[in-house]
Amino acid sequence: MIVRTRIRSLIFNLSLWLIAAGAVAYFGYHSIHGERGLRAHRSFETEIANLNGKLQELVAEREALELRVGQFEPSAVDRDLLDEEARRSLGWMAPNDRILIIPASLQRSAF
């Protein structure tokens, strides 16, 4: 009986250690390779850096648009800009204007 109790105690202790080691290995693996692990964190950081760069471009574009819209205030209208917009929207041209036809693939947006 004593032999079986020692064997049973040894097997029980060994199985607890193996279960604990398995749990540590499982969670350790997923902390590095998992969906929210260290590798995913690195890819999130590069994506954040890319999106911050895109944000800076959009902020610069917005500031340019705000500057352009600010020139249309009734108190201080830029006459050249007003003339340019009026000709573009109405399709008119002055006698000394030259027209260049640019293919649609090469055109850029005015804003």
Secondary structure, DSSP 8 states (H G I E B T S, - for coil): -HHHHHHHHHHHHHHHHHHHHHHHHHHHHHHHHSTTSHHHHHHHHHHHHHHHHHHHHHHHHHHHHHHHHHTT-TTS--HHHHHHHHHHHHT---TT-------TTT-----
